Amino acid sequence: MIKKITVTCENCKESFLFTAESSVVDKVLEEGHYICFTCEDEKSEDTKND
């Protein structure tokens, strides 16, 4: 089943409509925090060691 929730990114405080399989949504809600893809990308670029 697909669920829709509104989540707020912890880093940039932007709100996003999150649509996903209910198990994924439940996992996000259980953990109680969400980082958007933009912030995730920035974070992963910071940790890359070339």
Beta strands, then each sheet from edge to edge (+ up, - down):
strand 1: 2-8
strand 2: 15-21
sheet 1: 1+ 2-
end
